[in-house]
Amino acid sequence: MKIGFIGVGAMAQAIIQGLLKAEFVPAQDILVHSAHQDHYEKYAAQYGLTPKESNLNCFRGFAGSIRRVDRLQPANSSQSAKYQL
């Protein structure tokens, strides 16, 4: 599963760090883009994320989107089923 973020401000970084800490998806499956290329490319390189050259490329090929994240748990959690888009 790939997860895309447009913008890597404080809220996006908090969500991304939570996803990485929970091992919800591999770092390279987190796609990022922002209006400030130097900022998102440095952030992506720091954590092994995949930088994208446009907002559209962040979501190209996606079959759906996550609308609520409060109930998602990592796929390796003993209390959850595997989540897929």
Phi and psi in radians as a Rosetta constraint file:
Dihedral C 1 N 2 CA 2 C 2 CIRCULARHARMONIC -1.910 0.35
Dihedral N 2 CA 2 C 2 N 3 CIRCULARHARMONIC 2.520 0.35
Dihedral C 2 N 3 CA 3 C 3 CIRCULARHARMONIC -2.225 0.35
Dihedral N 3 CA 3 C 3 N 4 CIRCULARHARMONIC 2.228 0.35
Dihedral C 3 N 4 CA 4 C 4 CIRCULARHARMONIC -1.903 0.35
Dihedral N 4 CA 4 C 4 N 5 CIRCULARHARMONIC 2.541 0.35
Dihedral C 4 N 5 CA 5 C 5 CIRCULARHARMONIC -2.245 0.35
Dihedral N 5 CA 5 C 5 N 6 CIRCULARHARMONIC 2.259 0.35
Dihedral C 5 N 6 CA 6 C 6 CIRCULARHARMONIC -1.755 0.35
Dihedral N 6 CA 6 C 6 N 7 CIRCULARHARMONIC 1.958 0.35
Dihedral C 6 N 7 CA 7 C 7 CIRCULARHARMONIC 1.643 0.35
Dihedral N 7 CA 7 C 7 N 8 CIRCULARHARMONIC 2.478 0.35
Dihedral C 7 N 8 CA 8 C 8 CIRCULARHARMONIC -2.248 0.35
Dihedral N 8 CA 8 C 8 N 9 CIRCULARHARMONIC 0.858 0.35
Dihedral C 8 N 9 CA 9 C 9 CIRCULARHARMONIC -1.330 0.35
Dihedral N 9 CA 9 C 9 N 10 CIRCULARHARMONIC -2.940 0.35
Dihedral C 9 N 10 CA 10 C 10 CIRCULARHARMONIC -1.019 0.35
Dihedral N 10 CA 10 C 10 N 11 CIRCULARHARMONIC -0.747 0.35
Dihedral C 10 N 11 CA 11 C 11 CIRCULARHARMONIC -1.188 0.35
Dihedral N 11 CA 11 C 11 N 12 CIRCULARHARMONIC -0.807 0.35
Dihedral C 11 N 12 CA 12 C 12 CIRCULARHARMONIC -1.064 0.35
Dihedral N 12 CA 12 C 12 N 13 CIRCULARHARMONIC -0.745 0.35
Dihedral C 12 N 13 CA 13 C 13 CIRCULARHARMONIC -1.102 0.35
Dihedral N 13 CA 13 C 13 N 14 CIRCULARHARMONIC -0.674 0.35
Dihedral C 13 N 14 CA 14 C 14 CIRCULARHARMONIC -1.121 0.35
Dihedral N 14 CA 14 C 14 N 15 CIRCULARHARMONIC -0.742 0.35
Dihedral C 14 N 15 CA 15 C 15 CIRCULARHARMONIC -1.162 0.35
Dihedral N 15 CA 15 C 15 N 16 CIRCULARHARMONIC -0.785 0.35
Dihedral C 15 N 16 CA 16 C 16 CIRCULARHARMONIC -1.060 0.35
Dihedral N 16 CA 16 C 16 N 17 CIRCULARHARMONIC -0.785 0.35
Dihedral C 16 N 17 CA 17 C 17 CIRCULARHARMONIC -1.086 0.35
Dihedral N 17 CA 17 C 17 N 18 CIRCULARHARMONIC -0.665 0.35
Dihedral C 17 N 18 CA 18 C 18 CIRCULARHARMONIC -1.118 0.35
Dihedral N 18 CA 18 C 18 N 19 CIRCULARHARMONIC -0.739 0.35
Dihedral C 18 N 19 CA 19 C 19 CIRCULARHARMONIC -1.088 0.35
Dihedral N 19 CA 19 C 19 N 20 CIRCULARHARMONIC -0.743 0.35
Dihedral C 19 N 20 CA 20 C 20 CIRCULARHARMONIC -1.174 0.35
Dihedral N 20 CA 20 C 20 N 21 CIRCULARHARMONIC -0.770 0.35
Dihedral C 20 N 21 CA 21 C 21 CIRCULARHARMONIC -1.105 0.35
Dihedral N 21 CA 21 C 21 N 22 CIRCULARHARMONIC -0.683 0.35
Dihedral C 21 N 22 CA 22 C 22 CIRCULARHARMONIC -1.403 0.35
Dihedral N 22 CA 22 C 22 N 23 CIRCULARHARMONIC -0.100 0.35
Dihedral C 22 N 23 CA 23 C 23 CIRCULARHARMONIC 0.967 0.35
Dihedral N 23 CA 23 C 23 N 24 CIRCULARHARMONIC 0.715 0.35
Dihedral C 23 N 24 CA 24 C 24 CIRCULARHARMONIC -1.200 0.35
Dihedral N 24 CA 24 C 24 N 25 CIRCULARHARMONIC -0.700 0.35
Dihedral C 24 N 25 CA 25 C 25 CIRCULARHARMONIC -2.502 0.35
Dihedral N 25 CA 25 C 25 N 26 CIRCULARHARMONIC 2.709 0.35
Dihedral C 25 N 26 CA 26 C 26 CIRCULARHARMONIC -1.099 0.35
Dihedral N 26 CA 26 C 26 N 27 CIRCULARHARMONIC 2.583 0.35
Dihedral C 26 N 27 CA 27 C 27 CIRCULARHARMONIC -0.945 0.35
Dihedral N 27 CA 27 C 27 N 28 CIRCULARHARMONIC -0.708 0.35
Dihedral C 27 N 28 CA 28 C 28 CIRCULARHARMONIC -1.186 0.35
Dihedral N 28 CA 28 C 28 N 29 CIRCULARHARMONIC -0.246 0.35
Dihedral C 28 N 29 CA 29 C 29 CIRCULARHARMONIC -1.549 0.35
Dihedral N 29 CA 29 C 29 N 30 CIRCULARHARMONIC 0.050 0.35
Dihedral C 29 N 30 CA 30 C 30 CIRCULARHARMONIC -1.735 0.35
Dihedral N 30 CA 30 C 30 N 31 CIRCULARHARMONIC 2.050 0.35
Dihedral C 30 N 31 CA 31 C 31 CIRCULARHARMONIC -1.789 0.35
Dihedral N 31 CA 31 C 31 N 32 CIRCULARHARMONIC 2.379 0.35
Dihedral C 31 N 32 CA 32 C 32 CIRCULARHARMONIC -2.339 0.35
Dihedral N 32 CA 32 C 32 N 33 CIRCULARHARMONIC 2.565 0.35
Dihedral C 32 N 33 CA 33 C 33 CIRCULARHARMONIC -2.609 0.35
Dihedral N 33 CA 33 C 33 N 34 CIRCULARHARMONIC 2.674 0.35
Dihedral C 33 N 34 CA 34 C 34 CIRCULARHARMONIC -2.722 0.35
Dihedral N 34 CA 34 C 34 N 35 CIRCULARHARMONIC 2.874 0.35
Dihedral C 34 N 35 CA 35 C 35 CIRCULARHARMONIC -1.170 0.35
Dihedral N 35 CA 35 C 35 N 36 CIRCULARHARMONIC -0.387 0.35
Dihedral C 35 N 36 CA 36 C 36 CIRCULARHARMONIC -1.856 0.35
Dihedral N 36 CA 36 C 36 N 37 CIRCULARHARMONIC 1.652 0.35
Dihedral C 36 N 37 CA 37 C 37 CIRCULARHARMONIC -0.967 0.35
Dihedral N 37 CA 37 C 37 N 38 CIRCULARHARMONIC -0.771 0.35
Dihedral C 37 N 38 CA 38 C 38 CIRCULARHARMONIC -1.101 0.35
Dihedral N 38 CA 38 C 38 N 39 CIRCULARHARMONIC -0.593 0.35
Dihedral C 38 N 39 CA 39 C 39 CIRCULARHARMONIC -1.236 0.35
Dihedral N 39 CA 39 C 39 N 40 CIRCULARHARMONIC -0.894 0.35
Dihedral C 39 N 40 CA 40 C 40 CIRCULARHARMONIC -1.258 0.35
Dihedral N 40 CA 40 C 40 N 41 CIRCULARHARMONIC -0.554 0.35
Dihedral C 40 N 41 CA 41 C 41 CIRCULARHARMONIC -1.196 0.35
Dihedral N 41 CA 41 C 41 N 42 CIRCULARHARMONIC -0.710 0.35
Dihedral C 41 N 42 CA 42 C 42 CIRCULARHARMONIC -1.116 0.35
Dihedral N 42 CA 42 C 42 N 43 CIRCULARHARMONIC -0.766 0.35
Dihedral C 42 N 43 CA 43 C 43 CIRCULARHARMONIC -1.110 0.35
Dihedral N 43 CA 43 C 43 N 44 CIRCULARHARMONIC -0.768 0.35
Dihedral C 43 N 44 CA 44 C 44 CIRCULARHARMONIC -1.070 0.35
Dihedral N 44 CA 44 C 44 N 45 CIRCULARHARMONIC -0.784 0.35
Dihedral C 44 N 45 CA 45 C 45 CIRCULARHARMONIC -1.114 0.35
Dihedral N 45 CA 45 C 45 N 46 CIRCULARHARMONIC -0.671 0.35
Dihedral C 45 N 46 CA 46 C 46 CIRCULARHARMONIC -1.090 0.35
Dihedral N 46 CA 46 C 46 N 47 CIRCULARHARMONIC -0.615 0.35
Dihedral C 46 N 47 CA 47 C 47 CIRCULARHARMONIC -1.999 0.35
Dihedral N 47 CA 47 C 47 N 48 CIRCULARHARMONIC 0.089 0.35
Dihedral C 47 N 48 CA 48 C 48 CIRCULARHARMONIC 1.351 0.35
Dihedral N 48 CA 48 C 48 N 49 CIRCULARHARMONIC 0.410 0.35
Dihedral C 48 N 49 CA 49 C 49 CIRCULARHARMONIC -1.437 0.35
Dihedral N 49 CA 49 C 49 N 50 CIRCULARHARMONIC 2.985 0.35
Dihedral C 49 N 50 CA 50 C 50 CIRCULARHARMONIC -1.817 0.35
Dihedral N 50 CA 50 C 50 N 51 CIRCULARHARMONIC 1.933 0.35
Dihedral C 50 N 51 CA 51 C 51 CIRCULARHARMONIC -1.347 0.35
Dihedral N 51 CA 51 C 51 N 52 CIRCULARHARMONIC 2.489 0.35
Dihedral C 51 N 52 CA 52 C 52 CIRCULARHARMONIC -2.067 0.35
Dihedral N 52 CA 52 C 52 N 53 CIRCULARHARMONIC 2.605 0.35
Dihedral C 52 N 53 CA 53 C 53 CIRCULARHARMONIC -1.422 0.35
Dihedral N 53 CA 53 C 53 N 54 CIRCULARHARMONIC -0.136 0.35
Dihedral C 53 N 54 CA 54 C 54 CIRCULARHARMONIC -2.712 0.35
Dihedral N 54 CA 54 C 54 N 55 CIRCULARHARMONIC 2.826 0.35
Dihedral C 54 N 55 CA 55 C 55 CIRCULARHARMONIC -1.035 0.35
Dihedral N 55 CA 55 C 55 N 56 CIRCULARHARMONIC -0.774 0.35
Dihedral C 55 N 56 CA 56 C 56 CIRCULARHARMONIC -1.022 0.35
Dihedral N 56 CA 56 C 56 N 57 CIRCULARHARMONIC -0.743 0.35
Dihedral C 56 N 57 CA 57 C 57 CIRCULARHARMONIC -1.202 0.35
Dihedral N 57 CA 57 C 57 N 58 CIRCULARHARMONIC -0.294 0.35
Dihedral C 57 N 58 CA 58 C 58 CIRCULARHARMONIC -1.191 0.35
Dihedral N 58 CA 58 C 58 N 59 CIRCULARHARMONIC -0.478 0.35
Dihedral C 58 N 59 CA 59 C 59 CIRCULARHARMONIC -2.161 0.35
Dihedral N 59 CA 59 C 59 N 60 CIRCULARHARMONIC 0.086 0.35
Dihedral C 59 N 60 CA 60 C 60 CIRCULARHARMONIC -1.056 0.35
Dihedral N 60 CA 60 C 60 N 61 CIRCULARHARMONIC 2.254 0.35
Dihedral C 60 N 61 CA 61 C 61 CIRCULARHARMONIC 1.512 0.35
Dihedral N 61 CA 61 C 61 N 62 CIRCULARHARMONIC 0.000 0.35
Dihedral C 61 N 62 CA 62 C 62 CIRCULARHARMONIC -1.268 0.35
Dihedral N 62 CA 62 C 62 N 63 CIRCULARHARMONIC 2.462 0.35
Dihedral C 62 N 63 CA 63 C 63 CIRCULARHARMONIC -1.621 0.35
Dihedral N 63 CA 63 C 63 N 64 CIRCULARHARMONIC -0.236 0.35
Dihedral C 63 N 64 CA 64 C 64 CIRCULARHARMONIC -2.927 0.35
Dihedral N 64 CA 64 C 64 N 65 CIRCULARHARMONIC -2.991 0.35
Dihedral C 64 N 65 CA 65 C 65 CIRCULARHARMONIC -2.489 0.35
Dihedral N 65 CA 65 C 65 N 66 CIRCULARHARMONIC 2.754 0.35
Dihedral C 65 N 66 CA 66 C 66 CIRCULARHARMONIC -1.617 0.35
Dihedral N 66 CA 66 C 66 N 67 CIRCULARHARMONIC 2.158 0.35
Dihedral C 66 N 67 CA 67 C 67 CIRCULARHARMONIC -1.774 0.35
Dihedral N 67 CA 67 C 67 N 68 CIRCULARHARMONIC -0.486 0.35
Dihedral C 67 N 68 CA 68 C 68 CIRCULARHARMONIC -2.262 0.35
Dihedral N 68 CA 68 C 68 N 69 CIRCULARHARMONIC 2.291 0.35
Dihedral C 68 N 69 CA 69 C 69 CIRCULARHARMONIC -1.968 0.35
Dihedral N 69 CA 69 C 69 N 70 CIRCULARHARMONIC -0.016 0.35
Dihedral C 69 N 70 CA 70 C 70 CIRCULARHARMONIC -1.264 0.35
Dihedral N 70 CA 70 C 70 N 71 CIRCULARHARMONIC -0.309 0.35
Dihedral C 70 N 71 CA 71 C 71 CIRCULARHARMONIC -1.886 0.35
Dihedral N 71 CA 71 C 71 N 72 CIRCULARHARMONIC -0.044 0.35
Dihedral C 71 N 72 CA 72 C 72 CIRCULARHARMONIC -1.336 0.35
Dihedral N 72 CA 72 C 72 N 73 CIRCULARHARMONIC 2.463 0.35
Dihedral C 72 N 73 CA 73 C 73 CIRCULARHARMONIC -2.274 0.35
Dihedral N 73 CA 73 C 73 N 74 CIRCULARHARMONIC 2.715 0.35
Dihedral C 73 N 74 CA 74 C 74 CIRCULARHARMONIC -1.079 0.35
Dihedral N 74 CA 74 C 74 N 75 CIRCULARHARMONIC 2.628 0.35
Dihedral C 74 N 75 CA 75 C 75 CIRCULARHARMONIC -1.076 0.35
Dihedral N 75 CA 75 C 75 N 76 CIRCULARHARMONIC -0.445 0.35
Dihedral C 75 N 76 CA 76 C 76 CIRCULARHARMONIC -1.550 0.35
Dihedral N 76 CA 76 C 76 N 77 CIRCULARHARMONIC 0.101 0.35
Dihedral C 76 N 77 CA 77 C 77 CIRCULARHARMONIC -1.269 0.35
Dihedral N 77 CA 77 C 77 N 78 CIRCULARHARMONIC 2.429 0.35
Dihedral C 77 N 78 CA 78 C 78 CIRCULARHARMONIC -1.260 0.35
Dihedral N 78 CA 78 C 78 N 79 CIRCULARHARMONIC -0.235 0.35
Dihedral C 78 N 79 CA 79 C 79 CIRCULARHARMONIC -1.783 0.35
Dihedral N 79 CA 79 C 79 N 80 CIRCULARHARMONIC 0.101 0.35
Dihedral C 79 N 80 CA 80 C 80 CIRCULARHARMONIC -2.354 0.35
Dihedral N 80 CA 80 C 80 N 81 CIRCULARHARMONIC 2.732 0.35
Dihedral C 80 N 81 CA 81 C 81 CIRCULARHARMONIC -1.531 0.35
Dihedral N 81 CA 81 C 81 N 82 CIRCULARHARMONIC 2.872 0.35
Dihedral C 81 N 82 CA 82 C 82 CIRCULARHARMONIC -1.267 0.35
Dihedral N 82 CA 82 C 82 N 83 CIRCULARHARMONIC 2.268 0.35
Dihedral C 82 N 83 CA 83 C 83 CIRCULARHARMONIC -1.656 0.35
Dihedral N 83 CA 83 C 83 N 84 CIRCULARHARMONIC 2.403 0.35
Dihedral C 83 N 84 CA 84 C 84 CIRCULARHARMONIC -2.412 0.35
Dihedral N 84 CA 84 C 84 N 85 CIRCULARHARMONIC 2.650 0.35
